[in-house]
């Protein structure tokens, strides 16, 4: 399966992951993965992210999950660029890139609805810092895949980064195997 399809599966898993919600009003016969429920105003329960988002848009629930903001992005950008050695990775939340996409989508929506210099600047900073962060981590992941030193850092990678690391590691190993095959063992074919 190619990398893009595998990343799509990560996105699907993210959408299916449960998030806590509080009902702002009652909702009868709500289908959930656990069955149909009758939710009352004030009830707190876990719903799949996609369903929570739809109900939140309708004003039925309040999602109890912290949204990513520009400061969140800047914190991880700073950690990766300034505090972590060139052969190390800072710890990243598993859903970092998916939440980053939500932040960019939210900023784009706000810009469309009510453009302002401040929103445009925030969007520009988020884009710059996200790209720099991702590129910095990619360089480190490529180096780790080449040296084989990334196994102990897998828990610091996002699922998308693990896919990239594994793919690169397989490519490097295949290349090295090919090069070794050029030199037959002593005694073979001599």
MDAnalysis code that builds the backbone (N, CA, C; Angstrom):
import MDAnalysis as mda
import numpy as np

u = mda.Universe.empty(570, n_residues=190, atom_resindex=np.repeat(np.arange(190), 3), trajectory=True)
u.add_TopologyAttr("name", ["N", "CA", "C"] * 190)
u.add_TopologyAttr("resid", np.arange(1, 191))
u.add_TopologyAttr("resname", ["UNK", "UNK", "UNK", "UNK", "UNK", "UNK", "UNK", "UNK", "UNK", "UNK", "UNK", "UNK", "UNK", "UNK", "UNK", "UNK", "UNK", "UNK", "UNK", "UNK", "UNK", "UNK", "UNK", "UNK", "UNK", "UNK", "UNK", "UNK", "UNK", "UNK", "UNK", "UNK", "UNK", "UNK", "UNK", "UNK", "UNK", "UNK", "UNK", "UNK", "UNK", "UNK", "UNK", "UNK", "UNK", "UNK", "UNK", "UNK", "UNK", "UNK", "UNK", "UNK", "UNK", "UNK", "UNK", "UNK", "UNK", "UNK", "UNK", "UNK", "UNK", "UNK", "UNK", "UNK", "UNK", "UNK", "UNK", "UNK", "UNK", "UNK", "UNK", "UNK", "UNK", "UNK", "UNK", "UNK", "UNK", "UNK", "UNK", "UNK", "UNK", "UNK", "UNK", "UNK", "UNK", "UNK", "UNK", "UNK", "UNK", "UNK", "UNK", "UNK", "UNK", "UNK", "UNK", "UNK", "UNK", "UNK", "UNK", "UNK", "UNK", "UNK", "UNK", "UNK", "UNK", "UNK", "UNK", "UNK", "UNK", "UNK", "UNK", "UNK", "UNK", "UNK", "UNK", "UNK", "UNK", "UNK", "UNK", "UNK", "UNK", "UNK", "UNK", "UNK", "UNK", "UNK", "UNK", "UNK", "UNK", "UNK", "UNK", "UNK", "UNK", "UNK", "UNK", "UNK", "UNK", "UNK", "UNK", "UNK", "UNK", "UNK", "UNK", "UNK", "UNK", "UNK", "UNK", "UNK", "UNK", "UNK", "UNK", "UNK", "UNK", "UNK", "UNK", "UNK", "UNK", "UNK", "UNK", "UNK", "UNK", "UNK", "UNK", "UNK", "UNK", "UNK", "UNK", "UNK", "UNK", "UNK", "UNK", "UNK", "UNK", "UNK", "UNK", "UNK", "UNK", "UNK", "UNK", "UNK", "UNK", "UNK", "UNK", "UNK", "UNK", "UNK", "UNK", "UNK", "UNK", "UNK"])
u.atoms.positions = np.array([
    [0.859, -1.179, 0.000],
    [0.000, 0.000, 0.000],
    [0.904, 1.240, 0.000],
    [0.581, 2.202, -0.831],
    [1.453, 3.378, -0.909],
    [1.255, 4.305, 0.298],
    [2.225, 5.182, 0.477],
    [2.277, 6.048, 1.651],
    [1.034, 6.926, 1.790],
    [0.546, 7.473, 0.679],
    [-0.635, 8.353, 0.746],
    [-1.854, 7.616, 1.278],
    [-2.043, 6.390, 0.829],
    [-3.195, 5.606, 1.294],
    [-3.069, 5.280, 2.774],
    [-1.855, 5.005, 3.201],
    [-1.638, 4.709, 4.613],
    [-1.873, 5.947, 5.473],
    [-1.516, 7.111, 4.958],
    [-1.785, 8.352, 5.689],
    [-3.291, 8.605, 5.754],
    [-4.001, 8.275, 4.689],
    [-5.468, 8.403, 4.706],
    [-6.078, 7.525, 5.800],
    [-5.499, 6.348, 6.021],
    [-5.977, 5.475, 7.097],
    [-5.721, 6.103, 8.469],
    [-4.613, 6.809, 8.611],
    [-4.330, 7.516, 9.867],
    [-5.380, 8.600, 10.086],
    [-5.727, 9.314, 9.018],
    [-6.773, 10.350, 9.121],
    [-8.112, 9.736, 9.509],
    [-8.437, 8.605, 8.921],
    [-9.690, 7.918, 9.248],
    [-9.704, 7.507, 10.714],
    [-8.606, 6.951, 11.187],
    [-8.507, 6.563, 12.586],
    [-8.719, 7.770, 13.503],
    [-8.157, 8.909, 13.119],
    [-8.309, 10.147, 13.886],
    [-9.788, 10.545, 13.961],
    [-10.479, 10.463, 12.843],
    [-11.899, 10.829, 12.810],
    [-12.760, 9.871, 13.640],
    [-12.329, 8.633, 13.758],
    [-13.087, 7.634, 14.506],
    [-12.750, 7.625, 15.997],
    [-11.663, 8.300, 16.369],
    [-11.251, 8.357, 17.767],
    [-12.281, 9.138, 18.578],
    [-12.553, 8.655, 19.783],
    [-13.534, 9.304, 20.643],
    [-13.031, 10.586, 21.276],
    [-13.942, 11.549, 21.401],
    [-13.669, 12.795, 22.125],
    [-14.816, 13.033, 23.097],
    [-14.514, 13.684, 24.204],
    [-15.540, 13.984, 25.208],
    [-16.391, 15.166, 24.732],
    [-17.684, 15.040, 24.932],
    [-18.613, 16.125, 24.609],
    [-19.575, 16.324, 25.773],
    [-20.095, 17.538, 25.886],
    [-21.166, 17.851, 26.834],
    [-22.350, 18.320, 26.004],
    [-23.497, 17.741, 26.261],
    [-24.706, 18.115, 25.511],
    [-25.249, 19.439, 26.023],
    [-25.442, 20.360, 25.082],
    [-25.975, 21.683, 25.403],
    [-27.490, 21.673, 25.394],
    [-28.035, 20.657, 24.745],
    [-29.486, 20.447, 24.756],
    [-29.742, 18.958, 24.569],
    [-30.928, 18.546, 24.893],
    [-31.276, 17.120, 24.796],
    [-31.354, 16.686, 23.344],
    [-31.058, 15.421, 23.130],
    [-31.093, 14.845, 21.787],
    [-31.589, 13.409, 21.931],
    [-32.746, 13.160, 21.372],
    [-33.341, 11.829, 21.474],
    [-32.898, 10.959, 20.296],
    [-32.698, 9.711, 20.604],
    [-32.372, 8.692, 19.598],
    [-31.142, 9.043, 18.765],
    [-30.058, 9.311, 19.457],
    [-28.800, 9.610, 18.796],
    [-28.057, 8.299, 18.523],
    [-27.821, 7.987, 17.255],
    [-27.057, 6.766, 16.968],
    [-25.576, 6.976, 17.307],
    [-25.006, 6.042, 18.060],
    [-23.585, 6.079, 18.427],
    [-22.996, 4.698, 18.167],
    [-21.675, 4.580, 18.198],
    [-21.071, 3.255, 18.003],
    [-21.537, 2.232, 19.041],
    [-21.925, 2.705, 20.214],
    [-22.399, 1.805, 21.260],
    [-23.888, 1.531, 21.207],
    [-24.580, 2.117, 20.250],
    [-26.029, 1.954, 20.137],
    [-26.723, 3.302, 20.188],
    [-28.032, 3.279, 20.079],
    [-28.828, 4.506, 20.099],
    [-28.997, 4.960, 21.550],
    [-28.770, 6.261, 21.780],
    [-28.911, 6.803, 23.135],
    [-29.870, 7.985, 23.128],
    [-30.396, 8.275, 24.298],
    [-31.168, 9.493, 24.532],
    [-30.315, 10.365, 25.438],
    [-29.758, 11.417, 24.881],
    [-28.882, 12.298, 25.648],
    [-29.681, 13.476, 26.174],
    [-29.388, 13.838, 27.419],
    [-30.039, 14.993, 28.027],
    [-29.048, 16.134, 28.166],
    [-29.576, 17.323, 28.217],
    [-28.732, 18.502, 28.419],
    [-27.866, 18.279, 29.653],
    [-26.542, 18.529, 29.495],
    [-25.608, 18.359, 30.603],
    [-24.909, 17.008, 30.616],
    [-25.430, 16.041, 29.864],
    [-24.767, 14.736, 29.803],
    [-23.390, 14.890, 29.168],
    [-22.433, 14.164, 29.701],
    [-21.096, 14.156, 29.130],
    [-20.762, 12.727, 28.725],
    [-20.366, 12.571, 27.481],
    [-19.966, 11.255, 27.009],
    [-18.984, 11.364, 25.868],
    [-18.526, 10.206, 25.401],
    [-17.530, 10.172, 24.334],
    [-18.201, 9.767, 23.030],
    [-17.901, 10.534, 21.991],
    [-18.409, 10.260, 20.644],
    [-17.234, 10.277, 19.674],
    [-17.386, 9.606, 18.529],
    [-16.338, 9.720, 17.511],
    [-16.165, 11.188, 17.107],
    [-14.934, 11.581, 16.828],
    [-14.618, 12.968, 16.504],
    [-15.511, 13.514, 15.385],
    [-15.723, 12.740, 14.326],
    [-16.525, 13.214, 13.197],
    [-17.945, 13.527, 13.646],
    [-18.514, 12.680, 14.501],
    [-19.879, 12.894, 14.963],
    [-19.950, 14.083, 15.920],
    [-18.956, 14.193, 16.788],
    [-18.907, 15.319, 17.724],
    [-18.835, 16.640, 16.967],
    [-18.057, 16.660, 15.891],
    [-17.925, 17.880, 15.082],
    [-19.258, 18.279, 14.452],
    [-19.962, 17.291, 13.915],
    [-21.266, 17.576, 13.300],
    [-22.255, 18.110, 14.329],
    [-22.294, 17.486, 15.498],
    [-23.217, 17.933, 16.547],
    [-22.818, 19.302, 17.102],
    [-21.531, 19.561, 17.149],
    [-21.058, 20.870, 17.612],
    [-21.476, 21.960, 16.625],
    [-21.380, 21.679, 15.333],
    [-21.776, 22.652, 14.310],
    [-23.264, 22.983, 14.407],
    [-24.050, 22.036, 14.895],
    [-25.494, 22.249, 15.061],
    [-25.841, 22.860, 16.419],
    [-24.821, 23.095, 17.257],
    [-25.064, 23.688, 18.568],
    [-25.633, 22.715, 19.577],
    [-25.464, 21.420, 19.345],
    [-26.037, 20.406, 20.229],
    [-25.052, 20.004, 21.325],
    [-23.750, 20.014, 21.010],
    [-22.748, 19.627, 22.000],
    [-21.619, 20.648, 22.025],
    [-20.866, 20.583, 23.117],
    [-19.622, 21.329, 23.239],
    [-18.523, 20.280, 23.328],
    [-17.570, 20.323, 22.412],
    [-16.474, 19.352, 22.404],
    [-15.462, 19.768, 23.459],
    [-15.070, 18.815, 24.297],
    [-14.135, 19.074, 25.398],
    [-12.715, 18.677, 25.017],
    [-12.285, 19.160, 23.882],
    [-10.939, 18.874, 23.418],
    [-10.282, 20.200, 23.104],
    [-9.053, 20.359, 23.566],
    [-8.348, 21.611, 23.326],
    [-7.987, 21.721, 21.855],
    [-8.367, 22.831, 21.251],
    [-7.981, 23.094, 19.869],
    [-6.528, 23.561, 19.847],
    [-5.880, 23.277, 18.753],
    [-4.519, 23.774, 18.556],
    [-4.614, 25.254, 18.199],
    [-3.652, 26.038, 18.667],
    [-3.596, 27.444, 18.294],
    [-2.169, 27.793, 17.873],
    [-1.959, 29.028, 17.523],
    [-0.656, 29.461, 17.020],
    [0.441, 29.250, 18.063],
    [0.137, 29.463, 19.339],
    [1.135, 29.274, 20.393],
    [1.562, 27.817, 20.504],
    [0.624, 26.909, 20.330],
    [0.895, 25.472, 20.373],
    [1.889, 25.114, 19.266],
    [1.636, 25.595, 18.068],
    [2.538, 25.351, 16.937],
    [3.906, 25.954, 17.219],
    [3.928, 27.193, 17.692],
    [5.194, 27.877, 17.960],
    [6.023, 27.153, 19.018],
    [5.362, 26.590, 20.029],
    [6.064, 25.857, 21.079],
    [6.809, 24.660, 20.504],
    [6.136, 23.873, 19.682],
    [6.788, 22.697, 19.103],
    [7.847, 23.089, 18.073],
    [7.590, 24.149, 17.347],
    [8.567, 24.654, 16.390],
    [9.850, 25.045, 17.126],
    [9.710, 25.787, 18.213],
    [10.858, 26.227, 18.999],
    [11.620, 25.039, 19.575],
    [10.885, 24.084, 20.158],
    [11.529, 22.902, 20.750],
    [12.379, 22.164, 19.726],
    [11.814, 21.958, 18.560],
    [12.505, 21.167, 17.546],
    [13.703, 21.908, 16.981],
    [13.551, 23.184, 16.730],
    [14.615, 23.948, 16.073],
    [15.727, 24.375, 17.040],
    [15.382, 24.687, 18.270],
    [16.359, 25.298, 19.171],
    [16.837, 24.386, 20.294],
    [15.998, 23.499, 20.770],
    [16.331, 22.750, 21.969],
    [16.794, 21.322, 21.730],
    [16.516, 20.778, 20.579],
    [16.788, 19.367, 20.350],
    [17.996, 19.213, 19.438],
    [18.876, 18.289, 19.792],
    [20.078, 18.039, 19.000],
    [19.703, 17.555, 17.603],
    [20.653, 17.688, 16.685],
    [20.413, 17.353, 15.278],
    [20.083, 15.885, 15.065],
    [20.478, 15.008, 15.995],
    [20.191, 13.588, 15.827],
    [19.062, 13.119, 16.751],
    [18.311, 14.052, 17.281],
    [17.209, 13.739, 18.193],
    [15.904, 14.334, 17.683],
    [14.801, 13.813, 18.201],
    [13.474, 14.345, 17.894],
    [12.794, 14.708, 19.202],
    [12.116, 15.825, 19.221],
    [11.322, 16.156, 20.407],
    [10.059, 15.300, 20.387],
    [9.478, 15.126, 21.545],
    [8.225, 14.368, 21.647],
    [7.115, 15.166, 20.976],
    [6.353, 14.500, 20.110],
    [5.239, 15.164, 19.421],
    [3.939, 14.457, 19.785],
    [2.861, 15.203, 19.957],
    [1.562, 14.548, 20.135],
    [1.235, 13.719, 18.892],
    [0.619, 12.584, 19.073],
    [0.306, 11.679, 17.963],
    [-0.540, 12.362, 16.894],
    [-1.393, 13.262, 17.307],
    [-2.319, 13.887, 16.355],
    [-1.870, 15.289, 15.928],
    [-0.596, 15.598, 16.075],
    [-0.104, 16.959, 15.826],
    [-0.459, 17.467, 14.429],
    [-0.112, 16.722, 13.389],
    [-0.330, 17.201, 12.018],
    [-1.821, 17.275, 11.679],
    [-2.603, 16.371, 12.226],
    [-4.044, 16.400, 11.965],
    [-4.692, 17.610, 12.644],
    [-4.247, 17.893, 13.848],
    [-4.758, 19.095, 14.524],
    [-4.242, 20.361, 13.846],
    [-3.028, 20.305, 13.308],
    [-2.486, 21.453, 12.583],
    [-3.347, 21.756, 11.360],
    [-3.781, 20.710, 10.669],
    [-4.665, 20.913, 9.516],
    [-5.975, 21.560, 9.955],
    [-6.517, 21.118, 11.076],
    [-7.742, 21.730, 11.597],
    [-7.525, 23.207, 11.914],
    [-6.364, 23.546, 12.490],
    [-6.051, 24.941, 12.786],
    [-5.997, 25.762, 11.501],
    [-5.304, 25.255, 10.496],
    [-5.207, 25.983, 9.224],
    [-6.590, 26.140, 8.596],
    [-7.389, 25.081, 8.626],
    [-8.751, 25.176, 8.090],
    [-9.569, 26.226, 8.840],
    [-9.419, 26.246, 10.171],
    [-10.152, 27.217, 11.001],
    [-9.708, 28.643, 10.674],
    [-8.399, 28.850, 10.538],
    [-7.889, 30.185, 10.187],
    [-8.381, 30.606, 8.806],
    [-8.345, 29.696, 7.845],
    [-8.823, 30.014, 6.493],
    [-10.300, 30.408, 6.512],
    [-11.084, 29.691, 7.297],
    [-12.514, 30.003, 7.404],
    [-12.715, 31.399, 8.006],
    [-11.975, 31.691, 9.071],
    [-12.082, 33.018, 9.696],
    [-11.654, 34.119, 8.732],
    [-10.626, 33.861, 7.953],
    [-10.147, 34.852, 6.976],
    [-11.205, 35.094, 5.906],
    [-11.857, 34.013, 5.448],
    [-12.921, 34.174, 4.447],
    [-14.106, 34.962, 5.003],
    [-14.458, 34.679, 6.264],
    [-15.627, 35.324, 6.872],
    [-15.359, 36.772, 7.268],
    [-14.161, 37.026, 7.781],
    [-13.857, 38.363, 8.279],
    [-12.352, 38.626, 8.174],
    [-11.880, 38.924, 6.968],
    [-10.436, 39.099, 6.773],
    [-9.878, 40.242, 7.620],
    [-8.713, 39.963, 8.178],
    [-8.021, 41.010, 8.936],
    [-6.514, 40.772, 8.813],
    [-5.785, 41.835, 9.019],
    [-4.323, 41.753, 8.958],
    [-3.808, 40.754, 9.999],
    [-4.391, 40.759, 11.182],
    [-3.946, 39.876, 12.269],
    [-4.161, 38.403, 11.901],
    [-5.318, 38.078, 11.349],
    [-5.590, 36.694, 10.943],
    [-4.658, 36.246, 9.822],
    [-4.432, 37.125, 8.864],
    [-3.519, 36.790, 7.765],
    [-2.099, 36.568, 8.280],
    [-1.688, 37.383, 9.229],
    [-0.353, 37.237, 9.826],
    [-0.263, 35.919, 10.595],
    [-1.305, 35.602, 11.375],
    [-1.325, 34.340, 12.116],
    [-1.239, 33.154, 11.167],
    [-1.992, 33.214, 10.084],
    [-1.989, 32.126, 9.099],
    [-0.607, 31.977, 8.473],
    [0.022, 33.095, 8.174],
    [1.366, 33.083, 7.583],
    [2.391, 32.492, 8.555],
    [2.309, 32.869, 9.821],
    [3.237, 32.358, 10.841],
    [3.029, 30.861, 11.038],
    [1.781, 30.446, 11.133],
    [1.480, 29.018, 11.311],
    [2.034, 28.226, 10.135],
    [1.803, 28.699, 8.923],
    [2.297, 27.995, 7.739],
    [3.818, 27.906, 7.758],
    [4.481, 29.016, 7.994],
    [5.949, 29.042, 8.017],
    [6.494, 28.088, 9.074],
    [5.963, 28.169, 10.289],
    [6.482, 27.348, 11.378],
    [6.159, 25.863, 11.207],
    [4.988, 25.559, 10.678],
    [4.642, 24.150, 10.430],
    [5.550, 23.547, 9.368],
    [5.780, 24.282, 8.297],
    [6.642, 23.779, 7.231],
    [8.070, 23.610, 7.748],
    [8.581, 24.594, 8.463],
    [9.934, 24.483, 9.019],
    [10.041, 23.312, 9.985],
    [9.041, 23.141, 10.836],
    [9.026, 22.044, 11.798],
    [9.019, 20.700, 11.073],
    [8.128, 20.546, 10.106],
    [8.026, 19.287, 9.364],
    [9.308, 18.997, 8.592],
    [9.898, 20.024, 7.971],
    [11.143, 19.826, 7.218],
    [12.302, 19.463, 8.140],
    [12.389, 20.119, 9.275],
    [13.443, 19.820, 10.241],
    [13.322, 18.375, 10.717],
    [12.115, 17.964, 11.024],
    [11.901, 16.586, 11.482],
    [12.164, 15.594, 10.352],
    [11.801, 15.949, 9.124],
    [12.046, 15.052, 7.994],
    [13.542, 14.812, 7.802],
    [14.334, 15.863, 7.892],
    [15.785, 15.714, 7.757],
    [16.310, 14.758, 8.836],
    [15.834, 14.934, 10.064],
    [16.272, 14.063, 11.153],
    [15.811, 12.621, 10.925],
    [14.584, 12.458, 10.473],
    [14.046, 11.112, 10.222],
    [14.825, 10.442, 9.095],
    [15.181, 11.191, 8.063],
    [15.981, 10.623, 6.968],
    [17.343, 10.174, 7.492],
    [17.947, 10.986, 8.332],
    [19.247, 10.630, 8.908],
    [19.109, 9.383, 9.778],
    [18.058, 9.315, 10.574],
    [17.833, 8.148, 11.432],
    [17.572, 6.887, 10.608],
    [16.841, 7.022, 9.514],
    [16.571, 5.869, 8.640],
    [17.869, 5.384, 7.997],
    [18.739, 6.290, 7.673],
    [20.019, 5.933, 7.041],
    [20.935, 5.218, 8.028],
    [20.956, 5.688, 9.265],
    [21.865, 5.113, 10.260],
    [21.233, 3.972, 11.045],
    [19.920, 3.818, 10.921],
    [19.230, 2.782, 11.696],
    [19.036, 3.171, 13.149],
    [19.239, 4.428, 13.457],
    [19.151, 4.882, 14.849],
    [17.793, 5.373, 15.286],
    [16.778, 5.153, 14.499],
    [15.470, 5.708, 14.830],
    [14.568, 4.821, 15.651],
    [14.951, 3.566, 15.835],
    [14.060, 2.639, 16.545],
    [13.725, 3.118, 17.950],
    [14.723, 3.650, 18.652],
    [14.472, 4.102, 20.027],
    [13.726, 5.438, 20.068],
    [13.572, 6.098, 18.909],
    [12.869, 7.384, 18.856],
    [11.472, 7.277, 18.235],
    [11.051, 6.071, 17.890],
    [9.737, 5.883, 17.255],
    [8.601, 6.459, 18.102],
    [8.713, 6.344, 19.416],
    [7.647, 6.841, 20.288],
    [7.566, 8.364, 20.301],
    [8.557, 9.033, 19.743],
    [8.544, 10.494, 19.641],
    [7.996, 10.967, 18.299],
    [7.731, 10.024, 17.406],
    [7.232, 10.354, 16.065],
    [5.712, 10.256, 16.032],
    [5.137, 11.040, 15.141],
    [3.706, 10.905, 14.881],
    [3.511, 9.663, 14.007],
    [2.294, 9.145, 13.897],
    [2.078, 7.982, 13.022],
    [2.505, 8.231, 11.576],
    [2.305, 9.455, 11.081],
    [2.722, 9.780, 9.716],
    [4.247, 9.699, 9.591],
    [4.935, 10.203, 10.602],
    [6.389, 10.179, 10.582],
    [6.923, 8.752, 10.679],
    [6.260, 7.900, 11.442],
    [6.668, 6.497, 11.523],
    [6.562, 5.846, 10.151],
    [5.499, 6.154, 9.424],
    [5.359, 5.618, 8.064],
    [6.512, 6.072, 7.173],
    [6.857, 7.346, 7.250],
    [7.970, 7.869, 6.452],
    [9.266, 7.187, 6.867],
    [9.506, 7.098, 8.158],
    [10.725, 6.455, 8.666],
    [10.823, 5.010, 8.168],
    [9.746, 4.243, 8.327],
    [9.762, 2.838, 7.893],
    [9.991, 2.721, 6.394],
    [9.346, 3.578, 5.620],
    [9.525, 3.551, 4.162],
    [10.968, 3.859, 3.780],
    [11.528, 4.903, 4.377],
    [12.913, 5.277, 4.078],
    [13.889, 4.190, 4.522],
    [13.646, 3.636, 5.677],
    [14.524, 2.583, 6.192],
    [14.521, 1.383, 5.245],
    [13.339, 1.013, 4.744],
    [13.251, -0.107, 3.791],
    [13.991, 0.206, 2.499],
    [13.873, 1.428, 2.029],
    [14.576, 1.831, 0.803],
    [16.088, 1.761, 1.011],
    [16.559, 2.291, 2.136],
    [18.000, 2.279, 2.432],
    [18.493, 0.836, 2.547],
    [17.741, 0.001, 3.255],
    [18.151, -1.401, 3.405],
    [18.177, -2.118, 2.057],
    [17.208, -1.856, 1.206],
    [17.188, -2.469, -0.130],
    [18.382, -2.016, -0.955],
    [18.690, -0.741, -0.886],
    [19.843, -0.209, -1.624],
    [21.133, -0.864, -1.134],
    [21.299, -0.946, 0.161],
    [22.514, -1.561, 0.710],
    [22.607, -3.043, 0.329],
    [21.491, -3.712, 0.340],
    [21.467, -5.120, -0.061],
    [21.872, -5.260, -1.524],
    [21.374, -4.376, -2.347],
    [21.736, -4.392, -3.767],
    [23.241, -4.193, -3.937],
    [23.794, -3.216, -3.249],
    [25.227, -2.944, -3.356],
    [26.036, -4.143, -2.867],
    [25.628, -4.752, -1.760],
    [26.339, -5.940, -1.266],
    [26.256, -7.088, -2.267],
    [25.157, -7.161, -3.017],
    [25.001, -8.260, -3.983],
    [25.981, -8.147, -5.146],
    [26.548, -6.991, -5.340],
    [27.532, -6.797, -6.413],
    [28.804, -7.589, -6.094],
    [29.074, -7.732, -4.800],
    [30.288, -8.415, -4.362],
    [29.932, -9.779, -3.813],
    [30.044, -10.821, -4.665],
    [29.688, -12.161, -4.184],
    [30.649, -12.595, -3.082],
    [30.141, -13.472, -2.225],
    [30.976, -14.016, -1.164],
    [32.172, -14.729, -1.759],
    [33.300, -14.741, -1.054],
    [34.503, -15.447, -1.519],
    [34.165, -16.908, -1.727],
    [34.580, -17.449, -2.828],
    [34.328, -18.841, -3.128],
    [33.122, -19.041, -4.037],
    [32.229, -18.061, -4.093],
    [31.073, -18.148, -4.997],
    [31.475, -17.629, -6.353],
    [31.334, -18.351, -7.367],
    [31.566, -17.919, -8.740],
    [33.015, -17.619, -9.047],
    [33.978, -17.929, -8.161],
    [35.393, -17.687, -8.500],
    [36.026, -18.954, -8.983],
])
